Amino acid sequence: MNTAALPVSIAPREGESIESWLEHLADANGLTTAQLLNATGSGRGCTRYLTLAPSPETISRLAALARVSEASVHAATLAAFDGIALDLTGLDPGDRHSYRKVAARGWTPAHGTQLCPACLAHTGTWKTAWRLLLATACTAHSAVLVAECPSCGRPFRDQRHSHLRRVGATPVCGNPLGQGPVKQCQHELTTITTAPASPALLAAQRRIDAALAGEHVTVLGEPAKPAAYLADLRHLTTLLLHLAGQPGADTRAPWVPDLAAIATHRTAARGPRWGLRPPDDPRIRGEALATADAILSAADVDTAAGLLTPWTELTPTTNDGPLGWLADRTVMTPTLTRLVMAAGAPHRRLSHHLDIPRTDGARMPINRLVIPQVIPHEQYLEHLAGATDSSEATVRLFASLSLTRLHPDVRSWAAAAEAFGMPGPMGVRCARACSATMVVTADEWEARIWRAVEDTPRRDYRAIEAKVWHRLGMSGWFDEWARRCRPSTRDSSQPHALTWQWVHVAHGHLDLSPAWRGKSPSAKDRAHYRQFAVSLDERQQFELAYALRDRA
């Protein structure tokens, strides 16, 4: 059937929704919205899923009616996001039951839409993206989107019998009030007060908007395809929403207590099914998305796993195990699987344990200056031996790193190592190795390292390290020590003597001795040093230690 073109042609604006465009088209041609739909020459069945994914025939008729391209009509529907933010596979405009297949995939737009009052006041148009549950804020106006009319208390455009409002393009609510066909809510939409969006929410929304526009987004330091990023974001957010319902979650994020109030209204026997329908409140949903996005936008998997660990620690104990519980509540994409596995590694769990603020006042804040790079041998034997199956050298270093992690400013194993002047990866490798072989609980390990440091001579080890470094270019101290204690010692032994002071007085790590001048020692270097060290008698050791403590 041919469709007669309207006298006035109006094309959809960029980003404008199809129902907004059709209402403007009706107004421009002096038609009611019902008359406009009738002018297409199609029944109600052919306008089914008009905002979501209308049939090709409906798009063709509308394009002919308005004398615009079919591509511009398609771009005004949610089908423009198919394969990026939505999966509309199986949706058939001729089958009213086919929507169930799409809805079962979760986070699918339902009745109604959100809006930004400032945008509506500026352009007079509604945006297609406002219907997406991934949209929670307007970055142009730094405001959280509004989801309900303050007068009628319902979502905007919540009319069940027509996609278009009787009020046309007039910027009032227009929701039916149930008092007859001509009674609609007349609340002025452009005057609605909005809440400011947090910086984190806006940052996440900008990344979401970029993906919706087809741009690649950086995930864990690597560029990701838009669809992959949005899928990871949605499924990770779903996981965080479920974990937010566990005991002890209130401290994880400011939005968690607010979620509890709305979760009580989800009456499913197994609790809220956030994978199907996230919170309706744009602010709560947006903050949850922002928390997930902060994890995905981390520079690498290690950093991201560190952010996720406080959440996965909330996983309840079940017969299916932690991974089974998590997988039962979200879709474990490859990225999410990597993150969950990394977050569950032993060194991550211990890391989180050490990061938990202590409120009992039992201990004073740790002073990093009195922690040596390596806990001394004597304190290792007394307090640390048997706590892990790793080597003594690894355990002594790990104990110092663990103590440094107790400082509130140190939030990762890499940062703990860097606080000692070590390369960050060195601390991560040590933590991984030692945590994986730990045979005591995290509480027991923390108690042991506290006893070890309390038993360690209380000195400013950073100052002692500086003294050793200061002597790197000096020889007088070595010549005097050799003359008094070991006349036969060669000048080539000076680096070994300096390393002995580094290891036994400063309690520094052997591989970081100033004598190596920034290079990693070879096996031969270590062997020569150890040969020198075992050759020293008690007097020579005493004088070598005294020489460092006595003089700058």
C-alpha positions as CSV (number, residue, x, y, z in Angstrom):
1,M,0.0,0.0,0.0
2,N,1.4,3.4,-1.0
3,T,1.7,6.0,1.8
4,A,0.9,9.6,0.9
5,A,3.7,12.0,1.9
6,L,2.9,14.7,4.4
7,P,3.1,18.4,3.3
8,V,5.8,19.3,5.9
9,S,9.0,17.1,6.1
10,I,11.0,16.9,9.2
11,A,14.0,14.6,9.6
12,P,15.0,13.2,13.0
13,R,17.7,15.1,14.7
14,E,20.9,13.3,15.7
15,G,20.2,11.1,18.7
16,E,16.5,11.9,18.7
17,S,14.1,9.1,19.5
18,I,11.6,8.0,17.0
19,E,8.6,8.8,19.2
20,S,9.9,12.3,19.8
21,W,10.4,12.8,16.0
22,L,7.0,11.5,15.2
23,E,5.4,13.9,17.7
24,H,7.2,16.8,16.2
25,L,6.2,15.6,12.7
26,A,2.5,15.4,13.8
27,D,2.6,18.9,15.2
28,A,4.3,20.4,12.1
29,N,1.5,18.9,9.9
30,G,-1.4,19.9,12.2
31,L,-2.2,16.2,13.0
32,T,-2.8,14.5,16.3
33,T,-0.4,11.7,17.1
34,A,-3.2,9.2,16.5
35,Q,-3.9,10.7,13.1
36,L,-0.2,10.5,12.2
37,L,0.0,6.7,13.0
38,N,-3.2,6.1,11.0
39,A,-1.7,8.0,8.1
40,T,1.0,5.3,7.8
41,G,-1.8,3.0,6.5
42,S,-0.8,0.3,9.0
43,G,-2.6,-1.2,12.0
44,R,-1.4,-1.4,15.6
45,G,0.4,-4.7,15.0
46,C,2.7,-3.1,12.4
47,T,3.8,-0.4,15.0
48,R,4.6,-3.0,17.6
49,Y,8.1,-2.4,19.0
50,L,8.1,1.0,17.3
51,T,10.7,2.4,19.7
52,L,12.7,-0.8,20.0
53,A,13.0,-2.4,16.5
54,P,10.1,-1.7,14.1
55,S,9.6,-3.9,11.1
56,P,11.3,-2.9,7.8
57,E,7.9,-2.2,6.4
58,T,7.0,0.2,9.2
59,I,10.4,2.0,8.7
60,S,9.7,2.2,5.0
61,R,6.2,3.7,5.4
62,L,7.4,6.3,8.0
63,A,10.3,7.3,5.8
64,A,8.0,7.7,2.8
65,L,5.4,9.6,4.9
66,A,8.0,12.2,6.1
67,R,10.1,12.1,2.9
68,V,13.3,11.2,4.8
69,S,15.7,8.3,4.5
70,E,15.0,4.9,6.0
71,A,18.5,5.0,7.6
72,S,17.5,8.1,9.6
73,V,14.3,6.5,10.8
74,H,16.2,3.3,11.8
75,A,18.8,5.4,13.6
76,A,16.0,6.9,15.8
77,T,15.1,3.5,17.2
78,L,16.9,1.4,19.8
79,A,17.8,-1.1,17.0
80,A,20.6,1.4,16.3
81,F,22.3,-0.1,19.4
82,D,21.7,-3.7,18.4
83,G,25.0,-5.6,18.7
84,I,26.6,-2.9,20.9
85,A,24.4,-2.2,23.9
86,L,21.5,-4.6,23.1
87,D,21.0,-8.1,21.6
88,L,17.8,-8.1,19.7
89,T,18.3,-11.5,18.2
90,G,14.9,-13.3,17.8
91,L,12.8,-10.2,18.1
92,D,9.9,-10.4,15.6
93,P,7.6,-7.4,15.2
94,G,4.9,-9.8,14.0
95,D,5.1,-11.8,17.2
96,R,4.2,-10.0,20.4
97,H,5.7,-12.9,22.5
98,S,9.1,-12.6,20.9
99,Y,10.1,-9.8,23.3
100,R,10.5,-12.4,26.0
101,K,13.6,-13.8,24.3
102,V,15.2,-10.3,24.4
103,A,14.1,-9.5,27.9
104,A,15.6,-12.8,29.2
105,R,19.1,-11.5,28.3
106,G,18.7,-8.7,30.9
107,W,19.0,-4.9,31.1
108,T,16.5,-4.5,28.2
109,P,14.4,-1.3,28.0
110,A,10.9,-1.7,29.2
111,H,8.0,0.8,29.3
112,G,8.9,4.4,29.8
113,T,12.1,6.4,29.5
114,Q,14.4,8.7,31.4
115,L,15.2,12.3,30.6
116,C,17.5,15.3,31.1
117,P,15.2,18.3,31.7
118,A,17.9,20.7,30.6
119,C,18.4,18.9,27.3
120,L,14.7,18.8,26.7
121,A,14.4,22.5,27.4
122,H,17.3,23.3,25.0
123,T,16.4,21.1,22.0
124,G,12.8,20.1,22.6
125,T,13.6,16.5,21.7
126,W,13.9,13.2,23.6
127,K,17.0,11.1,23.1
128,T,16.9,7.4,22.1
129,A,19.8,6.6,24.5
130,W,17.7,7.8,27.5
131,R,15.8,4.5,27.2
132,L,19.0,2.4,27.7
133,L,19.6,1.2,31.3
134,L,23.3,2.0,30.7
135,A,22.4,5.7,30.5
136,T,22.2,7.3,33.9
137,A,23.6,10.8,33.5
138,C,23.8,13.7,31.1
139,T,27.5,14.7,30.7
140,A,26.6,18.0,29.0
141,H,24.8,19.2,32.1
142,S,26.6,17.0,34.7
143,A,23.3,15.8,36.0
144,V,21.7,12.5,36.9
145,L,18.9,11.6,34.6
146,V,15.3,11.7,35.9
147,A,13.3,8.5,35.8
148,E,9.9,9.4,37.1
149,C,7.5,12.3,36.9
150,P,7.3,14.1,40.3
151,S,3.6,14.6,39.8
152,C,2.2,11.2,38.6
153,G,5.1,9.2,40.0
154,R,5.4,7.1,36.9
155,P,8.2,6.7,34.3
156,F,8.0,9.2,31.5
157,R,6.1,8.1,28.3
158,D,4.5,5.3,30.3
159,Q,1.4,5.0,28.0
160,R,0.4,1.4,27.3
161,H,-1.8,1.8,24.2
162,S,0.2,4.1,22.0
163,H,3.9,4.9,21.5
164,L,3.0,8.5,21.0
165,R,1.6,10.9,23.6
166,R,-1.7,12.7,23.1
167,V,0.1,16.0,24.0
168,G,2.4,15.7,21.0
169,A,5.7,17.5,21.3
170,T,4.6,19.7,24.2
171,P,7.2,19.4,27.0
172,V,4.8,18.2,29.6
173,C,4.6,14.7,31.1
174,G,1.5,13.5,29.2
175,N,1.1,10.2,31.0
176,P,-2.6,9.0,31.1
177,L,-4.1,9.6,34.5
178,G,-6.7,6.9,34.3
179,Q,-9.5,9.5,34.4
180,G,-10.7,9.1,30.8
181,P,-8.9,9.3,27.5
182,V,-8.4,13.0,27.6
183,K,-6.8,13.3,31.0
184,Q,-3.0,13.5,31.0
185,C,-0.4,14.6,33.5
186,Q,0.4,18.2,32.7
187,H,3.6,18.5,34.7
188,E,6.1,20.8,33.0
189,L,9.2,18.6,32.3
190,T,11.7,21.3,31.7
191,T,11.3,22.7,35.3
192,I,12.1,19.4,37.0
193,T,15.1,19.7,39.5
194,T,18.0,17.3,38.8
195,A,20.6,16.0,41.1
196,P,24.3,16.6,40.3
197,A,26.2,13.6,39.0
198,S,29.4,12.6,40.9
199,P,32.7,12.9,39.0
200,A,33.0,9.1,39.0
201,L,29.5,8.7,37.5
202,L,30.2,11.2,34.8
203,A,33.6,9.6,33.9
204,A,31.8,6.3,33.5
205,Q,29.0,7.8,31.5
206,R,31.5,9.4,29.1
207,R,33.1,6.0,28.5
208,I,29.7,4.5,28.0
209,D,28.7,7.2,25.6
210,A,31.9,6.6,23.6
211,A,31.1,2.9,23.3
212,L,27.5,3.7,22.2
213,A,29.0,5.9,19.5
214,G,31.0,2.9,18.2
215,E,34.4,3.9,19.7
216,H,36.9,1.5,21.2
217,V,37.3,1.9,25.0
218,T,40.3,1.1,27.1
219,V,39.8,-1.9,29.4
220,L,42.6,-3.1,31.6
221,G,45.1,-1.1,29.6
222,E,44.1,-2.5,26.2
223,P,41.6,-1.2,23.6
224,A,38.3,-3.1,23.7
225,K,35.5,-3.2,21.2
226,P,32.4,-1.3,22.2
227,A,30.2,-4.3,22.5
228,A,32.8,-6.2,24.6
229,Y,33.3,-3.3,27.0
230,L,29.6,-2.7,27.5
231,A,29.0,-6.4,28.1
232,D,31.8,-6.6,30.6
233,L,30.6,-3.4,32.3
234,R,27.0,-4.7,32.6
235,H,27.9,-8.1,33.9
236,L,30.5,-6.8,36.4
237,T,27.9,-4.3,37.6
238,T,25.4,-7.1,38.1
239,L,28.0,-9.0,40.1
240,L,28.7,-6.0,42.4
241,L,24.9,-5.4,42.9
242,H,24.6,-9.0,44.1
243,L,27.7,-8.7,46.4
244,A,26.3,-5.4,47.7
245,G,23.5,-7.4,49.3
246,Q,25.9,-9.5,51.5
247,P,26.6,-8.8,55.2
248,G,29.4,-6.2,55.6
249,A,29.0,-4.6,52.2
250,D,28.0,-1.2,53.5
251,T,31.6,0.0,53.7
252,R,32.4,-0.9,50.1
253,A,30.7,2.0,48.4
254,P,28.4,4.9,49.4
255,W,25.6,3.6,47.2
256,V,25.3,0.2,48.9
257,P,23.1,1.3,51.8
258,D,20.7,3.0,49.4
259,L,20.5,-0.3,47.4
260,A,19.3,-2.2,50.4
261,A,16.1,-0.1,50.6
262,I,15.0,-0.9,47.0
263,A,16.2,-4.5,47.1
264,T,13.5,-5.3,49.7
265,H,10.9,-4.6,47.0
266,R,12.3,-7.3,44.7
267,T,10.3,-10.3,45.9
268,A,11.9,-13.2,44.0
269,A,12.5,-16.2,46.2
270,R,16.3,-16.0,45.4
271,G,16.4,-12.3,46.0
272,P,16.8,-9.5,43.5
273,R,17.6,-10.6,39.9
274,W,19.9,-7.7,39.0
275,G,21.0,-9.5,35.9
276,L,17.5,-9.1,34.4
277,R,16.6,-5.7,35.8
278,P,19.1,-3.4,37.6
279,P,17.9,-0.7,40.0
280,D,15.4,1.8,38.5
281,D,16.9,4.7,40.3
282,P,19.4,6.2,37.8
283,R,21.7,7.5,40.6
284,I,22.1,4.1,42.3
285,R,22.4,2.3,39.0
286,G,24.9,4.9,37.8
287,E,27.1,4.7,40.9
288,A,27.2,0.9,40.6
289,L,28.2,1.2,37.0
290,A,30.8,3.8,37.9
291,T,32.3,1.4,40.5
292,A,32.5,-1.4,37.9
293,D,33.9,1.0,35.4
294,A,36.7,2.1,37.8
295,I,37.7,-1.6,37.9
296,L,37.7,-2.0,34.2
297,S,39.5,1.2,33.5
298,A,42.4,0.2,35.7
299,A,45.8,0.1,34.0
300,D,46.2,-3.6,34.3
301,V,44.7,-6.8,35.6
302,D,46.7,-6.6,38.9
303,T,45.4,-3.2,39.7
304,A,41.8,-4.1,38.7
305,A,41.9,-7.3,40.8
306,G,43.1,-5.2,43.8
307,L,39.9,-3.1,43.4
308,L,37.7,-6.1,43.0
309,T,39.1,-8.1,45.9
310,P,37.2,-6.2,48.7
311,W,34.0,-7.1,46.9
312,T,34.7,-10.8,46.2
313,E,35.7,-11.2,49.8
314,L,31.9,-10.8,50.5
315,T,31.1,-14.0,48.6
316,P,29.1,-16.3,51.0
317,T,30.2,-19.8,51.7
318,T,28.2,-22.3,49.7
319,N,28.5,-25.9,48.5
320,D,29.3,-24.6,45.0
321,G,32.3,-22.7,46.3
322,P,33.0,-18.9,45.7
323,L,33.3,-19.2,41.9
324,G,30.1,-21.2,41.7
325,W,28.1,-18.6,43.6
326,L,29.6,-15.7,41.5
327,A,29.0,-17.5,38.2
328,D,25.4,-18.2,39.2
329,R,24.6,-14.5,39.5
330,T,26.2,-13.0,36.4
331,V,27.6,-13.9,33.0
332,M,31.3,-14.7,33.4
333,T,32.8,-13.1,30.3
334,P,36.5,-13.8,29.6
335,T,37.5,-10.5,31.1
336,L,35.3,-11.0,34.2
337,T,36.7,-14.5,34.6
338,R,40.3,-13.2,34.6
339,L,39.4,-10.5,37.1
340,V,37.6,-12.9,39.5
341,M,40.4,-15.5,39.3
342,A,43.1,-12.8,40.0
343,A,41.0,-11.2,42.8
344,G,40.8,-14.6,44.5
345,A,44.5,-15.3,44.4
346,P,45.9,-15.9,48.0
347,H,48.1,-12.7,47.9
348,R,45.0,-10.7,47.0
349,R,43.0,-12.0,50.0
350,L,45.9,-11.3,52.4
351,S,46.3,-7.9,50.8
352,H,42.6,-7.1,51.5
353,H,43.0,-8.4,55.1
354,L,45.9,-6.1,55.7
355,D,44.1,-3.1,54.2
356,I,41.1,-3.4,56.5
357,P,41.3,-0.4,58.9
358,R,41.7,-1.4,62.6
359,T,39.3,0.4,64.8
360,D,39.9,-1.4,68.1
361,G,42.8,0.9,69.0
362,A,45.0,-2.0,70.0
363,R,47.9,-0.9,67.9
364,M,49.4,2.5,67.0
365,P,49.8,3.2,63.2
366,I,52.8,1.5,61.7
367,N,56.0,3.6,61.4
368,R,57.6,2.6,58.1
369,L,61.0,4.0,59.1
370,V,61.5,1.3,61.7
371,I,60.7,-1.5,59.2
372,P,63.8,-2.9,57.6
373,Q,63.7,-4.1,54.0
374,V,64.2,-7.7,55.3
375,I,63.2,-8.8,58.8
376,P,66.4,-10.0,60.6
377,H,67.3,-13.7,60.7
378,E,66.9,-13.9,64.5
379,Q,63.3,-12.5,64.4
380,Y,62.5,-14.9,61.5
381,L,63.6,-17.9,63.6
382,E,61.6,-16.7,66.6
383,H,58.4,-15.6,65.0
384,L,58.1,-16.4,61.3
385,A,59.6,-19.8,60.7
386,G,56.9,-22.4,59.8
387,A,54.3,-19.8,58.7
388,T,54.8,-20.6,55.0
389,D,56.7,-23.1,52.9
390,S,58.6,-20.5,51.1
391,S,62.4,-19.9,51.6
392,E,63.7,-17.9,54.5
393,A,64.8,-15.0,52.3
394,T,61.4,-14.8,50.7
395,V,59.5,-15.0,54.0
396,R,61.7,-12.3,55.6
397,L,61.1,-9.9,52.7
398,F,57.4,-10.7,52.7
399,A,57.1,-10.0,56.4
400,S,58.5,-6.5,55.8
401,L,56.2,-5.9,52.8
402,S,53.2,-7.1,54.9
403,L,54.1,-4.7,57.7
404,T,54.3,-1.9,55.2
405,R,50.9,-2.8,53.9
406,L,49.5,-2.0,57.3
407,H,50.2,1.7,56.6
408,P,47.0,3.4,55.3
409,D,48.9,5.1,52.4
410,V,50.2,1.8,51.0
411,R,47.4,0.0,49.0
412,S,49.3,-2.6,47.0
413,W,52.2,-4.9,47.1
414,A,54.0,-2.9,44.4
415,A,53.5,0.3,46.5
416,A,54.9,-1.6,49.6
417,A,58.0,-2.5,47.6
418,E,58.5,1.0,46.3
419,A,58.3,2.4,49.8
420,F,61.5,0.5,50.4
421,G,63.1,1.7,47.2
422,M,62.5,-1.7,45.5
423,P,61.0,-2.2,42.1
424,G,57.2,-2.7,42.4
425,P,57.2,-6.0,40.5
426,M,59.6,-7.4,43.0
427,G,57.1,-6.9,45.8
428,V,54.2,-8.4,43.7
429,R,56.3,-11.6,42.9
430,C,57.3,-12.0,46.5
431,A,53.7,-11.7,47.7
432,R,52.4,-14.1,45.2
433,A,55.0,-16.7,46.0
434,C,54.7,-16.5,49.8
435,S,50.9,-16.2,49.9
436,A,50.5,-19.3,47.8
437,T,52.4,-21.3,50.3
438,M,51.0,-19.8,53.5
439,V,50.1,-22.4,56.1
440,V,48.6,-20.1,58.8
441,T,45.6,-17.8,58.7
442,A,45.8,-14.2,57.8
443,D,45.1,-13.2,61.4
444,E,47.9,-15.4,62.6
445,W,50.3,-14.0,60.0
446,E,49.5,-10.5,61.0
447,A,50.1,-11.3,64.7
448,R,53.4,-12.9,63.9
449,I,54.8,-10.0,61.8
450,W,53.8,-7.6,64.6
451,R,55.7,-9.7,67.1
452,A,58.7,-9.8,64.7
453,V,58.9,-6.1,64.2
454,E,58.4,-5.3,67.9
455,D,61.3,-7.6,68.6
456,T,63.5,-6.1,65.9
457,P,66.0,-3.4,67.0
458,R,64.1,-0.1,66.8
459,R,66.1,2.1,64.4
460,D,65.6,4.4,61.4
461,Y,66.5,1.9,58.7
462,R,66.1,4.4,55.9
463,A,68.8,6.5,57.6
464,I,71.1,3.5,57.9
465,E,70.5,2.6,54.3
466,A,71.4,6.2,53.4
467,K,74.7,5.8,55.3
468,V,75.6,2.7,53.3
469,W,74.8,4.5,50.1
470,H,77.0,7.4,51.2
471,R,80.0,5.1,51.6
472,L,79.7,3.8,48.1
473,G,82.2,6.3,46.8
474,M,84.5,6.3,49.8
475,S,87.4,4.0,50.8
476,G,88.8,5.4,54.0
477,W,86.4,3.5,56.2
478,F,87.3,0.2,54.5
479,D,91.0,0.8,54.6
480,E,90.9,1.6,58.3
481,W,88.8,-1.5,59.0
482,A,91.1,-3.7,57.0
483,R,94.2,-2.3,58.7
484,R,92.8,-3.0,62.1
485,C,91.0,-6.3,61.6
486,R,92.1,-7.9,58.4
487,P,95.4,-6.7,56.9
488,S,95.5,-9.3,54.2
489,T,92.2,-8.2,52.7
490,R,92.4,-7.0,49.1
491,D,90.9,-3.7,47.9
492,S,88.5,-5.7,45.7
493,S,86.7,-6.9,48.8
494,Q,85.4,-3.4,49.5
495,P,82.1,-4.0,47.7
496,H,81.6,-7.2,49.7
497,A,82.2,-5.3,53.0
498,L,79.7,-2.7,51.9
499,T,77.2,-5.4,51.0
500,W,77.8,-7.0,54.4
501,Q,76.9,-3.7,56.1
502,W,73.8,-3.4,53.9
503,V,72.6,-7.0,54.7
504,H,73.5,-7.3,58.4
505,V,73.3,-3.7,59.7
506,A,70.7,-2.0,57.5
507,H,69.0,-5.4,57.0
508,G,68.6,-4.5,53.3
509,H,67.8,-7.0,50.5
510,L,71.0,-8.6,49.1
511,D,70.0,-7.9,45.5
512,L,69.6,-4.2,46.3
513,S,73.0,-3.6,47.8
514,P,74.6,-0.3,46.6
515,A,77.7,-2.3,45.7
516,W,75.9,-3.6,42.6
517,R,75.4,0.0,41.4
518,G,71.9,-0.5,40.2
519,K,72.5,-3.8,38.4
520,S,71.1,-7.2,39.4
521,P,73.9,-9.3,40.9
522,S,74.9,-12.5,39.1
523,A,75.1,-15.9,40.7
524,K,78.9,-15.4,40.7
525,D,78.5,-12.0,42.4
526,R,76.4,-13.6,45.1
527,A,78.8,-16.5,45.6
528,H,81.8,-14.2,46.0
529,Y,79.9,-12.1,48.6
530,R,78.8,-15.2,50.6
531,Q,82.4,-16.5,50.5
532,F,83.5,-13.2,52.0
533,A,80.7,-13.1,54.6
534,V,81.4,-16.6,56.0
535,S,85.1,-15.9,56.2
536,L,84.6,-13.1,58.8
537,D,85.2,-13.9,62.4
538,E,83.2,-12.3,65.3
539,R,85.7,-9.4,65.8
540,Q,85.7,-8.6,62.1
541,Q,81.9,-8.6,62.0
542,F,81.7,-6.4,65.1
543,E,84.1,-3.9,63.8
544,L,82.5,-3.7,60.4
545,A,79.1,-3.1,62.0
546,Y,80.6,-0.6,64.4
547,A,82.3,1.3,61.6
548,L,78.9,2.0,60.0
549,R,77.1,3.0,63.2
550,D,79.9,5.0,64.5
551,R,80.5,7.2,61.5
552,A,78.5,8.9,58.8
